[in-house]
């Protein structure tokens, strides 16, 4: 199972990862984005490439 890490220090809460993820791994909680369904990640790497501040890493 892939390990998804979202660096809160870099994240600007643009929500691009939420919109691009086909598996619903990310969600908005309050005023921030969180990894909520890590087990659903298929390591497509779409979120990694789409994040404008390189706040996401996915390790297989």
mmCIF file of the N, C-alpha and C atoms, coordinates in Angstrom:
data_MODEL
# 
_entry.id   MODEL 
# 
loop_
_atom_site.group_PDB 
_atom_site.id 
_atom_site.type_symbol 
_atom_site.label_atom_id 
_atom_site.label_alt_id 
_atom_site.label_comp_id 
_atom_site.label_asym_id 
_atom_site.label_entity_id 
_atom_site.label_seq_id 
_atom_site.pdbx_PDB_ins_code 
_atom_site.Cartn_x 
_atom_site.Cartn_y 
_atom_site.Cartn_z 
_atom_site.occupancy 
_atom_site.B_iso_or_equiv 
_atom_site.pdbx_formal_charge 
_atom_site.auth_seq_id 
_atom_site.auth_comp_id 
_atom_site.auth_asym_id 
_atom_site.auth_atom_id 
_atom_site.pdbx_PDB_model_num 
ATOM 1   N N  . UNK A 1 1  ? 0.843   -1.177 0.000   1.00 0.00 ? 1  UNK A N  1 
ATOM 2   C CA . UNK A 1 1  ? 0.000   0.000  0.000   1.00 0.00 ? 1  UNK A CA 1 
ATOM 3   C C  . UNK A 1 1  ? 0.887   1.240  0.000   1.00 0.00 ? 1  UNK A C  1 
ATOM 4   N N  . UNK A 1 2  ? 0.592   2.205  -0.859  1.00 0.00 ? 2  UNK A N  1 
ATOM 5   C CA . UNK A 1 2  ? 1.381   3.441  -0.901  1.00 0.00 ? 2  UNK A CA 1 
ATOM 6   C C  . UNK A 1 2  ? 1.242   4.258  0.384   1.00 0.00 ? 2  UNK A C  1 
ATOM 7   N N  . UNK A 1 3  ? 2.305   4.978  0.705   1.00 0.00 ? 3  UNK A N  1 
ATOM 8   C CA . UNK A 1 3  ? 2.278   5.902  1.846   1.00 0.00 ? 3  UNK A CA 1 
ATOM 9   C C  . UNK A 1 3  ? 2.195   7.318  1.292   1.00 0.00 ? 3  UNK A C  1 
ATOM 10  N N  . UNK A 1 4  ? 1.151   8.024  1.671   1.00 0.00 ? 4  UNK A N  1 
ATOM 11  C CA . UNK A 1 4  ? 0.910   9.385  1.199   1.00 0.00 ? 4  UNK A CA 1 
ATOM 12  C C  . UNK A 1 4  ? 1.255   10.367 2.312   1.00 0.00 ? 4  UNK A C  1 
ATOM 13  N N  . UNK A 1 5  ? 2.108   11.333 1.990   1.00 0.00 ? 5  UNK A N  1 
ATOM 14  C CA . UNK A 1 5  ? 2.497   12.335 2.968   1.00 0.00 ? 5  UNK A CA 1 
ATOM 15  C C  . UNK A 1 5  ? 2.173   13.718 2.415   1.00 0.00 ? 5  UNK A C  1 
ATOM 16  N N  . UNK A 1 6  ? 1.489   14.498 3.208   1.00 0.00 ? 6  UNK A N  1 
ATOM 17  C CA . UNK A 1 6  ? 1.152   15.875 2.861   1.00 0.00 ? 6  UNK A CA 1 
ATOM 18  C C  . UNK A 1 6  ? 1.871   16.788 3.851   1.00 0.00 ? 6  UNK A C  1 
ATOM 19  N N  . UNK A 1 7  ? 2.835   17.537 3.361   1.00 0.00 ? 7  UNK A N  1 
ATOM 20  C CA . UNK A 1 7  ? 3.639   18.424 4.200   1.00 0.00 ? 7  UNK A CA 1 
ATOM 21  C C  . UNK A 1 7  ? 2.838   19.691 4.507   1.00 0.00 ? 7  UNK A C  1 
ATOM 22  N N  . UNK A 1 8  ? 2.351   19.780 5.725   1.00 0.00 ? 8  UNK A N  1 
ATOM 23  C CA . UNK A 1 8  ? 1.527   20.924 6.133   1.00 0.00 ? 8  UNK A CA 1 
ATOM 24  C C  . UNK A 1 8  ? 2.296   22.247 6.099   1.00 0.00 ? 8  UNK A C  1 
ATOM 25  N N  . UNK A 1 9  ? 3.608   22.173 6.235   1.00 0.00 ? 9  UNK A N  1 
ATOM 26  C CA . UNK A 1 9  ? 4.429   23.375 6.180   1.00 0.00 ? 9  UNK A CA 1 
ATOM 27  C C  . UNK A 1 9  ? 4.494   23.981 4.782   1.00 0.00 ? 9  UNK A C  1 
ATOM 28  N N  . UNK A 1 10 ? 4.324   23.150 3.779   1.00 0.00 ? 10 UNK A N  1 
ATOM 29  C CA . UNK A 1 10 ? 4.361   23.624 2.397   1.00 0.00 ? 10 UNK A CA 1 
ATOM 30  C C  . UNK A 1 10 ? 2.970   23.844 1.812   1.00 0.00 ? 10 UNK A C  1 
ATOM 31  N N  . UNK A 1 11 ? 1.986   23.075 2.259   1.00 0.00 ? 11 UNK A N  1 
ATOM 32  C CA . UNK A 1 11 ? 0.640   23.095 1.683   1.00 0.00 ? 11 UNK A CA 1 
ATOM 33  C C  . UNK A 1 11 ? 0.004   24.478 1.800   1.00 0.00 ? 11 UNK A C  1 
ATOM 34  N N  . UNK A 1 12 ? -0.564  24.945 0.673   1.00 0.00 ? 12 UNK A N  1 
ATOM 35  C CA . UNK A 1 12 ? -1.228  26.253 0.647   1.00 0.00 ? 12 UNK A CA 1 
ATOM 36  C C  . UNK A 1 12 ? -2.757  26.094 0.564   1.00 0.00 ? 12 UNK A C  1 
ATOM 37  N N  . UNK A 1 13 ? -3.239  24.877 0.769   1.00 0.00 ? 13 UNK A N  1 
ATOM 38  C CA . UNK A 1 13 ? -4.672  24.577 0.770   1.00 0.00 ? 13 UNK A CA 1 
ATOM 39  C C  . UNK A 1 13 ? -5.377  24.996 -0.518  1.00 0.00 ? 13 UNK A C  1 
ATOM 40  N N  . UNK A 1 14 ? -4.722  24.754 -1.640  1.00 0.00 ? 14 UNK A N  1 
ATOM 41  C CA . UNK A 1 14 ? -5.316  25.112 -2.932  1.00 0.00 ? 14 UNK A CA 1 
ATOM 42  C C  . UNK A 1 14 ? -6.376  24.096 -3.374  1.00 0.00 ? 14 UNK A C  1 
ATOM 43  N N  . UNK A 1 15 ? -6.350  22.925 -2.761  1.00 0.00 ? 15 UNK A N  1 
ATOM 44  C CA . UNK A 1 15 ? -7.326  21.859 -2.996  1.00 0.00 ? 15 UNK A CA 1 
ATOM 45  C C  . UNK A 1 15 ? -7.197  21.182 -4.366  1.00 0.00 ? 15 UNK A C  1 
ATOM 46  N N  . UNK A 1 16 ? -6.074  21.412 -5.043  1.00 0.00 ? 16 UNK A N  1 
ATOM 47  C CA . UNK A 1 16 ? -5.844  20.755 -6.322  1.00 0.00 ? 16 UNK A CA 1 
ATOM 48  C C  . UNK A 1 16 ? -5.807  19.239 -6.145  1.00 0.00 ? 16 UNK A C  1 
ATOM 49  N N  . UNK A 1 17 ? -5.196  18.770 -5.085  1.00 0.00 ? 17 UNK A N  1 
ATOM 50  C CA . UNK A 1 17 ? -5.113  17.323 -4.837  1.00 0.00 ? 17 UNK A CA 1 
ATOM 51  C C  . UNK A 1 17 ? -6.500  16.710 -4.681  1.00 0.00 ? 17 UNK A C  1 
ATOM 52  N N  . UNK A 1 18 ? -7.405  17.426 -4.054  1.00 0.00 ? 18 UNK A N  1 
ATOM 53  C CA . UNK A 1 18 ? -8.770  16.930 -3.872  1.00 0.00 ? 18 UNK A CA 1 
ATOM 54  C C  . UNK A 1 18 ? -9.447  16.754 -5.224  1.00 0.00 ? 18 UNK A C  1 
ATOM 55  N N  . UNK A 1 19 ? -9.288  17.733 -6.092  1.00 0.00 ? 19 UNK A N  1 
ATOM 56  C CA . UNK A 1 19 ? -9.976  17.676 -7.379  1.00 0.00 ? 19 UNK A CA 1 
ATOM 57  C C  . UNK A 1 19 ? -9.344  16.692 -8.357  1.00 0.00 ? 19 UNK A C  1 
ATOM 58  N N  . UNK A 1 20 ? -8.044  16.449 -8.235  1.00 0.00 ? 20 UNK A N  1 
ATOM 59  C CA . UNK A 1 20 ? -7.376  15.583 -9.210  1.00 0.00 ? 20 UNK A CA 1 
ATOM 60  C C  . UNK A 1 20 ? -7.363  14.109 -8.802  1.00 0.00 ? 20 UNK A C  1 
ATOM 61  N N  . UNK A 1 21 ? -7.487  13.816 -7.537  1.00 0.00 ? 21 UNK A N  1 
ATOM 62  C CA . UNK A 1 21 ? -7.384  12.430 -7.059  1.00 0.00 ? 21 UNK A CA 1 
ATOM 63  C C  . UNK A 1 21 ? -8.622  11.617 -7.444  1.00 0.00 ? 21 UNK A C  1 
ATOM 64  N N  . UNK A 1 22 ? -8.432  10.546 -8.242  1.00 0.00 ? 22 UNK A N  1 
ATOM 65  C CA . UNK A 1 22 ? -9.577  9.736  -8.665  1.00 0.00 ? 22 UNK A CA 1 
ATOM 66  C C  . UNK A 1 22 ? -10.113 8.825  -7.566  1.00 0.00 ? 22 UNK A C  1 
ATOM 67  N N  . UNK A 1 23 ? -9.361  8.689  -6.485  1.00 0.00 ? 23 UNK A N  1 
ATOM 68  C CA . UNK A 1 23 ? -9.728  7.752  -5.431  1.00 0.00 ? 23 UNK A CA 1 
ATOM 69  C C  . UNK A 1 23 ? -10.235 8.415  -4.154  1.00 0.00 ? 23 UNK A C  1 
ATOM 70  N N  . UNK A 1 24 ? -10.282 9.732  -4.110  1.00 0.00 ? 24 UNK A N  1 
ATOM 71  C CA . UNK A 1 24 ? -10.799 10.428 -2.929  1.00 0.00 ? 24 UNK A CA 1 
ATOM 72  C C  . UNK A 1 24 ? -9.906  10.324 -1.710  1.00 0.00 ? 24 UNK A C  1 
ATOM 73  N N  . UNK A 1 25 ? -8.599  10.301 -1.939  1.00 0.00 ? 25 UNK A N  1 
ATOM 74  C CA . UNK A 1 25 ? -7.646  10.172 -0.838  1.00 0.00 ? 25 UNK A CA 1 
ATOM 75  C C  . UNK A 1 25 ? -7.639  11.420 0.043   1.00 0.00 ? 25 UNK A C  1 
ATOM 76  N N  . UNK A 1 26 ? -7.884  12.577 -0.548  1.00 0.00 ? 26 UNK A N  1 
ATOM 77  C CA . UNK A 1 26 ? -7.815  13.855 0.172   1.00 0.00 ? 26 UNK A CA 1 
ATOM 78  C C  . UNK A 1 26 ? -9.204  14.435 0.415   1.00 0.00 ? 26 UNK A C  1 
ATOM 79  N N  . UNK A 1 27 ? -9.306  15.223 1.483   1.00 0.00 ? 27 UNK A N  1 
ATOM 80  C CA . UNK A 1 27 ? -10.558 15.926 1.766   1.00 0.00 ? 27 UNK A CA 1 
ATOM 81  C C  . UNK A 1 27 ? -10.240 17.214 2.519   1.00 0.00 ? 27 UNK A C  1 
ATOM 82  N N  . UNK A 1 28 ? -11.158 18.144 2.408   1.00 0.00 ? 28 UNK A N  1 
ATOM 83  C CA . UNK A 1 28 ? -11.032 19.386 3.153   1.00 0.00 ? 28 UNK A CA 1 
ATOM 84  C C  . UNK A 1 28 ? -11.663 19.177 4.520   1.00 0.00 ? 28 UNK A C  1 
ATOM 85  N N  . UNK A 1 29 ? -10.890 19.465 5.548   1.00 0.00 ? 29 UNK A N  1 
ATOM 86  C CA . UNK A 1 29 ? -11.394 19.379 6.919   1.00 0.00 ? 29 UNK A CA 1 
ATOM 87  C C  . UNK A 1 29 ? -11.111 20.706 7.588   1.00 0.00 ? 29 UNK A C  1 
ATOM 88  N N  . UNK A 1 30 ? -12.168 21.426 7.885   1.00 0.00 ? 30 UNK A N  1 
ATOM 89  C CA . UNK A 1 30 ? -12.001 22.775 8.420   1.00 0.00 ? 30 UNK A CA 1 
ATOM 90  C C  . UNK A 1 30 ? -11.416 23.661 7.343   1.00 0.00 ? 30 UNK A C  1 
ATOM 91  N N  . UNK A 1 31 ? -10.309 24.285 7.636   1.00 0.00 ? 31 UNK A N  1 
ATOM 92  C CA . UNK A 1 31 ? -9.673  25.161 6.650   1.00 0.00 ? 31 UNK A CA 1 
ATOM 93  C C  . UNK A 1 31 ? -8.399  24.567 6.069   1.00 0.00 ? 31 UNK A C  1 
ATOM 94  N N  . UNK A 1 32 ? -8.259  23.238 6.158   1.00 0.00 ? 32 UNK A N  1 
ATOM 95  C CA . UNK A 1 32 ? -7.059  22.611 5.614   1.00 0.00 ? 32 UNK A CA 1 
ATOM 96  C C  . UNK A 1 32 ? -7.382  21.319 4.870   1.00 0.00 ? 32 UNK A C  1 
ATOM 97  N N  . UNK A 1 33 ? -6.430  20.887 4.064   1.00 0.00 ? 33 UNK A N  1 
ATOM 98  C CA . UNK A 1 33 ? -6.546  19.641 3.317   1.00 0.00 ? 33 UNK A CA 1 
ATOM 99  C C  . UNK A 1 33 ? -5.867  18.549 4.119   1.00 0.00 ? 33 UNK A C  1 
ATOM 100 N N  . UNK A 1 34 ? -6.487  17.364 4.143   1.00 0.00 ? 34 UNK A N  1 
ATOM 101 C CA . UNK A 1 34 ? -5.923  16.238 4.884   1.00 0.00 ? 34 UNK A CA 1 
ATOM 102 C C  . UNK A 1 34 ? -5.989  14.974 4.049   1.00 0.00 ? 34 UNK A C  1 
ATOM 103 N N  . UNK A 1 35 ? -5.097  14.039 4.348   1.00 0.00 ? 35 UNK A N  1 
ATOM 104 C CA . UNK A 1 35 ? -5.148  12.705 3.769   1.00 0.00 ? 35 UNK A CA 1 
ATOM 105 C C  . UNK A 1 35 ? -6.149  11.934 4.625   1.00 0.00 ? 35 UNK A C  1 
ATOM 106 N N  . UNK A 1 36 ? -7.265  11.523 4.016   1.00 0.00 ? 36 UNK A N  1 
ATOM 107 C CA . UNK A 1 36 ? -8.309  10.859 4.794   1.00 0.00 ? 36 UNK A CA 1 
ATOM 108 C C  . UNK A 1 36 ? -8.549  9.397  4.405   1.00 0.00 ? 36 UNK A C  1 
ATOM 109 N N  . UNK A 1 37 ? -8.158  9.021  3.205   1.00 0.00 ? 37 UNK A N  1 
ATOM 110 C CA . UNK A 1 37 ? -8.368  7.642  2.748   1.00 0.00 ? 37 UNK A CA 1 
ATOM 111 C C  . UNK A 1 37 ? -7.100  7.104  2.095   1.00 0.00 ? 37 UNK A C  1 
ATOM 112 N N  . UNK A 1 38 ? -6.012  7.097  2.850   1.00 0.00 ? 38 UNK A N  1 
ATOM 113 C CA . UNK A 1 38 ? -4.719  6.667  2.321   1.00 0.00 ? 38 UNK A CA 1 
ATOM 114 C C  . UNK A 1 38 ? -4.772  5.254  1.733   1.00 0.00 ? 38 UNK A C  1 
ATOM 115 N N  . UNK A 1 39 ? -5.563  4.379  2.315   1.00 0.00 ? 39 UNK A N  1 
ATOM 116 C CA . UNK A 1 39 ? -5.660  2.996  1.847   1.00 0.00 ? 39 UNK A CA 1 
ATOM 117 C C  . UNK A 1 39 ? -6.233  2.891  0.430   1.00 0.00 ? 39 UNK A C  1 
ATOM 118 N N  . UNK A 1 40 ? -6.903  3.939  -0.025  1.00 0.00 ? 40 UNK A N  1 
ATOM 119 C CA . UNK A 1 40 ? -7.500  3.937  -1.369  1.00 0.00 ? 40 UNK A CA 1 
ATOM 120 C C  . UNK A 1 40 ? -6.506  4.375  -2.455  1.00 0.00 ? 40 UNK A C  1 
ATOM 121 N N  . UNK A 1 41 ? -5.357  4.881  -2.066  1.00 0.00 ? 41 UNK A N  1 
ATOM 122 C CA . UNK A 1 41 ? -4.376  5.405  -3.015  1.00 0.00 ? 41 UNK A CA 1 
ATOM 123 C C  . UNK A 1 41 ? -3.880  4.299  -3.948  1.00 0.00 ? 41 UNK A C  1 
ATOM 124 N N  . UNK A 1 42 ? -3.865  4.609  -5.256  1.00 0.00 ? 42 UNK A N  1 
ATOM 125 C CA . UNK A 1 42 ? -3.382  3.662  -6.262  1.00 0.00 ? 42 UNK A CA 1 
ATOM 126 C C  . UNK A 1 42 ? -2.031  4.104  -6.830  1.00 0.00 ? 42 UNK A C  1 
ATOM 127 N N  . UNK A 1 43 ? -1.406  5.069  -6.198  1.00 0.00 ? 43 UNK A N  1 
ATOM 128 C CA . UNK A 1 43 ? -0.091  5.585  -6.586  1.00 0.00 ? 43 UNK A CA 1 
ATOM 129 C C  . UNK A 1 43 ? -0.048  6.030  -8.044  1.00 0.00 ? 43 UNK A C  1 
ATOM 130 N N  . UNK A 1 44 ? -1.083  6.709  -8.492  1.00 0.00 ? 44 UNK A N  1 
ATOM 131 C CA . UNK A 1 44 ? -1.109  7.225  -9.870  1.00 0.00 ? 44 UNK A CA 1 
ATOM 132 C C  . UNK A 1 44 ? -0.190  8.430  -10.020 1.00 0.00 ? 44 UNK A C  1 
ATOM 133 N N  . UNK A 1 45 ? 0.154   9.066  -8.904  1.00 0.00 ? 45 UNK A N  1 
ATOM 134 C CA . UNK A 1 45 ? 1.059   10.203 -8.825  1.00 0.00 ? 45 UNK A CA 1 
ATOM 135 C C  . UNK A 1 45 ? 0.495   11.493 -9.418  1.00 0.00 ? 45 UNK A C  1 
ATOM 136 N N  . UNK A 1 46 ? -0.792  11.512 -9.719  1.00 0.00 ? 46 UNK A N  1 
ATOM 137 C CA . UNK A 1 46 ? -1.424  12.717 -10.238 1.00 0.00 ? 46 UNK A CA 1 
ATOM 138 C C  . UNK A 1 46 ? -1.324  13.881 -9.277  1.00 0.00 ? 46 UNK A C  1 
ATOM 139 N N  . UNK A 1 47 ? -1.515  13.605 -8.011  1.00 0.00 ? 47 UNK A N  1 
ATOM 140 C CA . UNK A 1 47 ? -1.463  14.662 -6.997  1.00 0.00 ? 47 UNK A CA 1 
ATOM 141 C C  . UNK A 1 47 ? -0.059  15.220 -6.850  1.00 0.00 ? 47 UNK A C  1 
ATOM 142 N N  . UNK A 1 48 ? 0.932   14.353 -6.952  1.00 0.00 ? 48 UNK A N  1 
ATOM 143 C CA . UNK A 1 48 ? 2.320   14.787 -6.814  1.00 0.00 ? 48 UNK A CA 1 
ATOM 144 C C  . UNK A 1 48 ? 2.667   15.778 -7.924  1.00 0.00 ? 48 UNK A C  1 
ATOM 145 N N  . UNK A 1 49 ? 2.292   15.444 -9.150  1.00 0.00 ? 49 UNK A N  1 
ATOM 146 C CA . UNK A 1 49 ? 2.576   16.316 -10.281 1.00 0.00 ? 49 UNK A CA 1 
ATOM 147 C C  . UNK A 1 49 ? 1.755   17.593 -10.300 1.00 0.00 ? 49 UNK A C  1 
ATOM 148 N N  . UNK A 1 50 ? 0.558   17.532 -9.738  1.00 0.00 ? 50 UNK A N  1 
ATOM 149 C CA . UNK A 1 50 ? -0.344  18.686 -9.774  1.00 0.00 ? 50 UNK A CA 1 
ATOM 150 C C  . UNK A 1 50 ? -0.107  19.687 -8.646  1.00 0.00 ? 50 UNK A C  1 
ATOM 151 N N  . UNK A 1 51 ? 0.491   19.254 -7.570  1.00 0.00 ? 51 UNK A N  1 
ATOM 152 C CA . UNK A 1 51 ? 0.690   20.148 -6.415  1.00 0.00 ? 51 UNK A CA 1 
ATOM 153 C C  . UNK A 1 51 ? 1.652   21.268 -6.779  1.00 0.00 ? 51 UNK A C  1 
ATOM 154 N N  . UNK A 1 52 ? 1.190   22.528 -6.717  1.00 0.00 ? 52 UNK A N  1 
ATOM 155 C CA . UNK A 1 52 ? 2.039   23.651 -7.136  1.00 0.00 ? 52 UNK A CA 1 
ATOM 156 C C  . UNK A 1 52 ? 3.209   23.954 -6.189  1.00 0.00 ? 52 UNK A C  1 
ATOM 157 N N  . UNK A 1 53 ? 3.172   23.412 -4.978  1.00 0.00 ? 53 UNK A N  1 
ATOM 158 C CA . UNK A 1 53 ? 4.230   23.701 -4.005  1.00 0.00 ? 53 UNK A CA 1 
ATOM 159 C C  . UNK A 1 53 ? 4.991   22.451 -3.579  1.00 0.00 ? 53 UNK A C  1 
ATOM 160 N N  . UNK A 1 54 ? 4.801   21.352 -4.294  1.00 0.00 ? 54 UNK A N  1 
ATOM 161 C CA . UNK A 1 54 ? 5.492   20.086 -4.021  1.00 0.00 ? 54 UNK A CA 1 
ATOM 162 C C  . UNK A 1 54 ? 5.344   19.645 -2.568  1.00 0.00 ? 54 UNK A C  1 
ATOM 163 N N  . UNK A 1 55 ? 4.111   19.703 -2.053  1.00 0.00 ? 55 UNK A N  1 
ATOM 164 C CA . UNK A 1 55 ? 3.848   19.343 -0.671  1.00 0.00 ? 55 UNK A CA 1 
ATOM 165 C C  . UNK A 1 55 ? 3.474   17.872 -0.498  1.00 0.00 ? 55 UNK A C  1 
ATOM 166 N N  . UNK A 1 56 ? 3.345   17.135 -1.600  1.00 0.00 ? 56 UNK A N  1 
ATOM 167 C CA . UNK A 1 56 ? 2.866   15.757 -1.522  1.00 0.00 ? 56 UNK A CA 1 
ATOM 168 C C  . UNK A 1 56 ? 3.943   14.785 -1.979  1.00 0.00 ? 56 UNK A C  1 
ATOM 169 N N  . UNK A 1 57 ? 4.114   13.723 -1.208  1.00 0.00 ? 57 UNK A N  1 
ATOM 170 C CA . UNK A 1 57 ? 4.966   12.619 -1.629  1.00 0.00 ? 57 UNK A CA 1 
ATOM 171 C C  . UNK A 1 57 ? 4.152   11.329 -1.513  1.00 0.00 ? 57 UNK A C  1 
ATOM 172 N N  . UNK A 1 58 ? 4.396   10.429 -2.449  1.00 0.00 ? 58 UNK A N  1 
ATOM 173 C CA . UNK A 1 58 ? 3.760   9.119  -2.433  1.00 0.00 ? 58 UNK A CA 1 
ATOM 174 C C  . UNK A 1 58 ? 4.864   8.092  -2.578  1.00 0.00 ? 58 UNK A C  1 
ATOM 175 N N  . UNK A 1 59 ? 4.988   7.232  -1.583  1.00 0.00 ? 59 UNK A N  1 
ATOM 176 C CA . UNK A 1 59 ? 6.003   6.167  -1.601  1.00 0.00 ? 59 UNK A CA 1 
ATOM 177 C C  . UNK A 1 59 ? 5.301   4.833  -1.745  1.00 0.00 ? 59 UNK A C  1 
ATOM 178 N N  . UNK A 1 60 ? 5.798   4.034  -2.686  1.00 0.00 ? 60 UNK A N  1 
ATOM 179 C CA . UNK A 1 60 ? 5.191   2.715  -2.888  1.00 0.00 ? 60 UNK A CA 1 
ATOM 180 C C  . UNK A 1 60 ? 5.844   1.684  -1.997  1.00 0.00 ? 60 UNK A C  1 
# 
